Amino acid sequence: MVWGGISLEGRTDLHVIANGTLTAVRYRDEILRAIVRPYAGAVGPGFLLVQDNARPHVATELIQNADDAGATEVVFIHDARSYGTQTLWTEDLEKYQGPALYAYNNAEFTEADWRGIQATGRSVKRNDPNKVGRFGIGFNSIYHVTDLPCIFSGKYLGMLDPREKIFGEREGGLRWCLDDEEDTDTLLILNDQFQPFRDVLIHVSDQTWEDAVSEDKKFSGTLFRFSLRNEPSEISDNLYDSDKMAQLFSSFIADADMSLLFLRNVSSVSLFHISTDGSVNVKHKVSASSPTVNESFHPRQMPSIEGFTHFKNVSSYCPSKGKTDVQWLVTTCCMKEGQVPELDSLVEKLSFRPQVDLAFPLEQEKSLIDGRLSCFLPLPNNEANSTALPVHVNACFGLTDNRRHIKWQEEDQRFDEAAVWNELLIKEVLPRAYHMIILDAIHFSLPSSSVYRLWPDVEQMKHKERWHGVATEMLQQFLLLNKSVFSLAGDADKWVTLLEAVFLSDDDMEPQMKNVVSGVLIALGEKLVSIPSHVSRAIQVDVINPKTLRRVAPAFVRKVLYKSGTVNLSREDKLFILEYVLSDGEYDKLSGLQLLPLSNGTFSTFTNEDHNLAFIDNEQFPRELLPGWKDVFLPRDLQSKTVVHLRNLAKTRTYNNIIDMDSTTVAKFGIKSLPEDWQRTQGHVTWQVGNGQHPPMQWLKDFWKFLKTNFGELSSFVGMPLIPLTPIFDSTSSVTLAKLQQNTTLMFQKSKQNCLSDQIAKLVGKVGGTIIERDTFPDHTDLKTYVLTPSPRNILQLLLNLEKHQVIHGIESASAMEKEELKSYLSSLDSLTLAEKGLLSVLPLFQSMASLKINRRQYISVKSKQAVVLNSVPSIPENLLMTDIVAQCANEADRRLLTLLNIDLLNAAQAATLLVDGIKKSLYKRQEADQIMTWILQHGSILFFQDETLYGKCKDLSFIEIETREHKKASCLFDPSNKTFKALFEPEFFPPLAFTSTLQMLDSLRHLGMQTDENNIAANDALHVAKHIEMLQVHSLKKASTKADALIKLLNDTHVLSKFSAQQLSELLRAQWVPCKFPDDVNGHQNINKKTHVFTPEEIRHSKYFNIVGHVMPL
């Protein structure tokens, strides 16, 4: 602040001390205070925190202090509760009873700590190199949060008031001692004042407030309370609320996992939040532990350094992510005195410790891509503090005033001792620490992948000039040590030096090639080392003389093979090795190596002798042209790169046993290359594709291609089996080959004028013919001489040339689509010969109608049968069964062929006639007959018009079954729509509902003679009604009366009665069917017999006689 005053051009008088000695207190009170206070406003409210203007993390500073105090546990609690204000030390403390931040650690304050915490603006640890908090001016950072920090530790509870306003003028705070009885009483009596401590203690300690104050007179630990600033003050205008505290916690949690890596004592940090209702929530927990190292490993004692490496397990827990565990490898390296004089000088001046620590995560997924710098605790996560190293780096760095960055020797700090110190640490100590962590990782038997991940990637560090230079120089020094730091590819537990290793780079080979080459070299005893690309780049950059390194190259592999031979190598290994040793084009260096592969799996030697030939085929002359010589060709699975090299080698004529095929070779060996049994066979030959003694599938196609290119006619090849009788690309077992000759059973599927569909082609195959796909052959001009072209007439000819039963069987096995396709194809013919008609009439090409003789529709031959036209009007339902087998005429193709075959085509009426004949012959079941007649009646207006014969047969047919199971003609029944009929007759006098459900059916029944006029009722029918009334009146007089009324009306209104014979009339008179009753009153006498009854006509008298016979006879 004094320098601040000078910078503001402040002027003061000279002070002379007249009385006594100038002490620090007198200097502060009499001189400094008067100078400083006027400039406080100019500098700002944070004047007490001159070096804290960057607002360091409160948690970080407090953890540093706890670590210095030897604490192992640190707990931070944000308590959102507010406390009472009745019993306080002074009412000025009322505003500090609100929400607060608590910090607990399990170490006690010493007297030095109590003195140091009151020394605002300076560090009491400056001369102690073993204190991690010595650079933080640590405790002062809490004034960003609070104006009144409180500390409870050991036998004291203190409150600090840097503004000197609460406890009296020039009183910077107040401290209560647990040994003092008066102070103890105060702590127990002022409940509101100390209730916050009482409530929080239960969450951090086994001691209660009463135990610590009254019984133990001591608190075993340290508990800070920082009431959150809720209004601006002279110290700071920085206000804290719950949101800001949440941000403070979150910023610490972001680096929590790193925070315990380099601390000496603290091994556990916890963060809690207490809500206003008192509920406690865990925000984050992190702990660290170091497992016991291998007993055989001791701390390193080297001439220039001392240090050790150990594992550290860091466990974290947060509610959102759960628990995570990461194991770290941590190395500590300290430069011994006398090694770097300039470093020793600065150690004494700055009281710094020349030590560098490194931390490396062992989990693959946790690998660092950008290490961070720490000064015991992580420095802010920004570009300046990232190194691009795969490790975190910690040291006693000299920091800038804001403690956010490390000082470096820039232009304005070239002679700054802290900056020089940092440069020396990075240059002298860091490389040695890095060497140590790599060597110890190997010593701890870590996987080679983890060890190599420790190596810096210098390529990825180019954007960080400083750290790129550090890494490059460090690796140069490391490689000069010539330590065993490279893991053998064949035995990961063994490590070799730079000069012993044979390096297999990642950059030059494909993965599979790399695996094979490395496997071969390992098997042959070479100390092969496979390193990641970033390690390879580091070696290329940092090795002083790269030519001294042994690297895998074609020449190196050839040299090893000449020495060790190839006998014990597998086929696959030999092929990859061949490709590799050919890759540099040094073909003359291959002589004597048995690496020339043949198709039979053997390997020939590169030689100038004429035996052990190896053929190389090409696109123009493929190996299939010489199928019998397949063993002497190069393998098909040979890599294209290898084939190119061998073809180039053949052109050089370096070795005589390698031949590139041409037309001369094919002409010389073509016929001889065919199987001997083919050459002896006179007819067709069987080509067994899977038989190793027969040509491969590709042979025929390539041979035809060869013929087209080199021969204009095929006469020279007559008798040679070159025509496949089955498609050459659709067979996997065997193919029959026909020799070049006339044969009418062979046909191309396609020609320029015509084409057979796939369906017809399949059908022809099923009947025994052969269809050849012309597309499988080249368009050779002479081929048409030996194979028929497709046409309908030729199809019939082909069928005629086959055995008839074979053709019938083939047609039966064909699918419906194939049969329909064949009919459609043949229907284009205008005429048929007798032979063709005879053939077609016996082939099952036409679908049958459903019939009594065939359970389901199927394809039949027509012979001399009839056929029903399906598209006639009305349409014929599929569920109607014909009495005999009848073919369908379903489409135009059917119609044309059936017409050519002279088959009768029946329309719907003609078909219906056949059905009615079946009913008349009782061939159908009742349900079947009803279905037929229902259809006929529904369409009677059309069918009866089309065929009068059908009408006559239906009129005479008793097809209607009544309730008595009798069968009646339509003319024997009455129209159900006539009300008189319905009143007179029972249901058995009417057709059942199945035949009367539509108007069309009723019309058809009327047309067939169903009774519709009352005058046509026969005398027997009327007599039947009268007798039925006589029986009915016993059970239902009402129904009998209704029916009698209808009968009386009928007899009165029609001429039916005139049709009665004398006998019938006599029966009618004797039947009781006339309803009558006695009069109610006869001559003033009441008639007791007033009920209605039915009587015979002979029993009743006219009503005019009621006075005479009213009491004795019905009227």
ABEGO torsion letter per residue (X at the ends): XAAAAAAAGBBBBBBBBABEBBBAAAAAAAAAAAAAAAAAAAAEAAAABAAAAAGBBAAAAAAAAAAAAGBABBBBBBBABBBBAABBABAAAAAAABBBBBBBBABBBBAAAAAAAABBGBBAAAABAABAAAAAGAAAAAAAABABBBBBBEABBBBBBAAGAAAEBGBAEBBBBAABAAAAAAAAABAAAAAAAAAAAAAABABBAAAAAAAAGBBBEBBBBBBBBABBBAABABBBBAAAAAAAAAAAAAAAAAAAAABAABABBBBBBBBAAGBBBBABBBBBBBBBBBAABBBBBBAABBEBBBBBBBBBBBAAAEBBBBBBBBBBBBBBBGABAAAAAAAAAAGBBBBBBBBBBABAAABBABBBBBBGBBBBBBAAABAGBABBBBBBBBBBAAGABBBBBBAAAAABAAAAAAAAAAAAAAAAAAAAAAAAAAAAGBBAAAAAAABBBAAAAAABAAAAAAAAAAAAAAAAAGBBABBBAABAABBBBAAABBBBBAAABBAAAAAAAAAAAAAAGBBBBBBBAAAAAAAAAABABAAABBBBBAAAAAAAAAAAEAAABBAAAAAAAAAAAAAAGBAAAABGBBABBBAAGBBBBBBABABGBBBBBBAABBAAABAAAAAABBBAABBAAAAAAAAAAAAAGABAABBBBBAAAAAAAAAAABBAAAAABABBBBBBAABAABBBAAAAAAAAAAAAAABABAAAABGBBABBABBAAABAABBBBBBBBBBAABBBABBAABBBBAAAAAAAAAAGBBBBBAAABBBBAAAAAABBBBBAAAAAAAAAABBAAAAAAAAAABBAAAAAAAAAAAAABABBBAAAAAAAAABBABBBBBBAABABBBBBBAEABBBBBAABOBBBBAABBBABBBBBBABAAAAAAAAAAGBBBBBAAAAAAAAAAAAAAGABBAAAAAAAAAAAAAAAAAAAAABAAAAAAAAABBABBBAAGBBBBAAABBBAABAAAAAABBAAABBBAAAAABAAAAAAAAAAGBBABAAABBAAAAAAAAAAAAAAAAABAAAAAAAAAAAAAAAAABAAAAABBAAAAAAAAABBABBBBBBABBGGBBBABABBBBBBAAABBBAAAAAAAAAABBX
